[in-house]
Amino acid sequence: MSGEQNPGGLVVDDSPLVPGSLSNQVAVITGGSRGIGFAAALGLAKLGAEVILIGKNLENLTQANKKLQDQGLKSSSFVADVADSKQMDQICSEVLKNYTPTILVNSAGVMSERTTKTLRTSVDEWDRVLSINLNGVFNSIRNFAPIMVENRNGRIINVTACLGRMSGPGTNGGLAPYRISKSAVNALTKNFASETGSGKRGVLVDAICPAHCQTDMGGPDAPRTAEQGAETILWLASRPLKEDTLTGFLWEDRAIVPW
């Protein structure tokens, strides 16, 4: 493993990802039919994991699943709205009948309307964004994390955003529901990492900022590809659990960044 010290004194790991390193692992990816979620699913599958895509659009899921299987990769898909706790309970029950997930990537998310400063945000818009971006992550963790804790084997990666940070661009105002939902997911990440012993119970819990990527949300002119945005997800999912493994942080390009 090679690395360098960033100004904050934390190691940036630049070791290459190893094909086959995730053999015998099962990864659940919400929002896995497109964007960062699909890029993560494709990358995890290429590393050997069997991937399970969860999304609410059957057509998109079917197409994504076919793309993976056409490459000889192991994948399956389940239709559910992450914001709907009952649907997520049912899907989790179905998944656990046949699989034992060891990796969970929470990438389902939506952007708020461009004009949504706090006092211009409708109750409906607030509820729409937070139900998916925040409640969806909670519904996913609530269902899939217990088996990981029980087996002392899990990697949970929440896709947040630089706009959700309490420093830098996250403090500029505007896009209130989106920024606040992502800040809340950061808090959920840090809290759950602490509750699971910061790795001592075999589960690593982290958040990533993929930066501005070429997705439906980011647009075609964004400076990064979805694959570049998902690379840190693959790295976090592949990390071995060691006594000094860092977890419970917000990561960007394999480096810890301030909340």
N, C-alpha and C positions, 0 to 999 in steps of 0.2 A: 504494500500500500504506500502510495506517495501522497504528499500533501504539502500545504504551505500555511503559514500563519496569516490570517487576515488582520486588519487593524484592531479588531475586537479580541484578538488572541485565540480565536477558535479555528480549528483545523478545517481546511477545505480539502476534501478527498477527491482526487482526480483519477482514481483507479478505474480501468475500463470495466464495463459490465461483462459478465461471463455467460455465454450461451449455455443453457442447461442448468444454470445455478438455481433456478426455481422449479426444477423437476419435483414432482410429488406435492407441489403447493397448489392451493385453490384460491383464486382471487375473485372477489366480488367487486364489481365496478358499477356504481350508480351513475346515470347519465352516460352510460358506456357506448351508446350508439353513434356518437359524433364528437367532434371537437377534442378537447383535452382528454375526455373520458375514453374515446375510441383509441386515441394515440397511446394512452396508458394501457388499454386492453391489448392492443397489438404488440406493444413492447414487452409486456409481462408474458404474453403467450410465446413470443419468440425466445424468451429466457427459460421457457419450459413449463410455465404455470398453465393450469386449466382455468380458463376465465369464464365468469358468469356475468353477463350483461343485464342490468336492470334499467328499464326506461318505460315511459308511458306511451310511446308511439310504436305500435306494432310494426308498421312498415319500415321505419328506420331501424328497429331492432333486427328485423329479419334480414335486411340488407347488410347490416354490420356483421351479423353472425355468419352470413354467407361469405363475406370477404375474408373472414378469419379462417373458416373451414376450407375455403378454396385454396388456402396456403398450407393446408395440412395441419392447422393449429387446432387445439382442443378448446371448444367454446360452446356455450349454450346461452339462452336468453329467457328472461321472464318479464312480463308486462306488469308494471306497478307504478303508481304515482307516489314518489317518496314523501310527499306532503300528507298523504292519507295513511294514518297510522294503522287502520284496519287492513288495508291492502298490503302494507309492509309486513304486518304480523303474518298474514296468510302466505306471502311469498317466502318469507324466512322459513316458515314451517315446511313448505315444499322443498326449498333448497336443502335444508338440514336432513331431509329424508335420504338424500343421496350423496351429499357432499359434506366435507368438514372444512369450512373456509379458514384460511390462515392469513389472508391479506384482504383488507377492506379499503377501497378507494372511494371516497365520497366526492364525486365531481359534478353531480347534478346541480344546476344553478341557473338563475335568470338575472338579467340586468333590469334595473328599475327605469322608469321613464326618464328621459333626459331633463325634464323640468322639475324633478321631484326634490326641491329644497323642502326642508321640514314642514314649513307652514303651507306649502303647496301640495303636499302629499295627501291623497285621499285615503280613507280607511281601507277601501278595497285594494288600492295599490300597496299599501303597507302590508296588509294581510297576505296578498299574493306573493310578494317577494320574500317575506320572512318565513312563510309557511314552507316554501321550497328550500331556500338557502340555509335556514337555521333549523326549522323543525324537521326537514328532510334528513339532515345529518344526524339529529338526535334519534329519529325513527330508525335509521340505519344502524347506528351504534347500539342502540337499545336492543336490537334484534340479533345482530351478528357478533357483537363483542363478547357476550357471555361464554360462548363455546371456546373462544380464544383464551379468555381468562382461565376457564376450567382446564384447558389443555396446556396452559402456560406457553402458548405459541401464537403470536399474532403481530401483525404490522397494520396499523390503522393510519391512513394518510388522508387528511382533509384538504381539499383544494379551496383556498381562500383567495385573497387578492391583496395587492399592494395598497389598494384604495381602502382596505379595511384596517390598515395599520394606524396606530395612535401617534405616529410620527411621520414626517415627510408628507407625501401626497395624500395620506389618509386624513389630514387635518384641514384640507382646503374647502370643505363644505360642498353641498350639492349632492345629488344622487343619494339622498338620505337613507332610504330603505336598503339599498344595496350596500353602501359603506357600513351601515350599522349591523346588517346581517352578517357580513364578513368579519367585523370586529367581534361579534358574538361567537362566531365559530372559532375564532382564535382563542377566546376565553374558554370555550367548551373544550378545545384541544388541550390547553394547559391544565385545566381542572381535571380532566379525565386521565391525563398522563400522571398527575400527582396521585389520583385515586388508585391507579394501578401500580403504584410504587416506582414510577419513573424507570420502568424496565425490570424491576426486581421480581415481578410476577410473570415475566416472559412475554409481555406485550409492550411494543413500542408505539407511541401515539404522537403524531406530528402533523404540522400543517405546512403547506407549500404555497408560495406565491409564484405562479407560472409566468408572470409578467404579461405584456400585451401580445397576444398570439392571434394567428390567422384562423379564427373560428367564426361561427355564426355571430357570436357576441362581439368578438374583437374586430371583425371585418377583414377583407382581403388585403388591405394595405398595412396591416400590423407588421412590425419588424421581425417577429419570430414565428416559426412554424409551430403547429400544435405538437409535433414530435419534440421540438426543443423545449416547449413548455412542460412536457410530460417527463422529461429525462430525470428530473430529481425524484419524481414518484418512483421510477424504476429503481433508482439507487437506494431510496429509503426502504423499499420493499425487499431489497436484496441484502440489506445489511445483516451480518451475523450479530447475535446478541452476545455482548461481552460485558465485563464488569464496568468498563469505562464508556460504554456506548451512550452517546448524547441523545436524549429524547425529551419530548415536551417543549419543542421549539418551533419557530416559524423559519422555514428554509427558502432560499432562492438560489438557484444554480449551485446546489450542494453546500451553501454557506448559510450560517445562522444570521438572520437579520432581526432588527428590533421589532417588537410587537407594535 
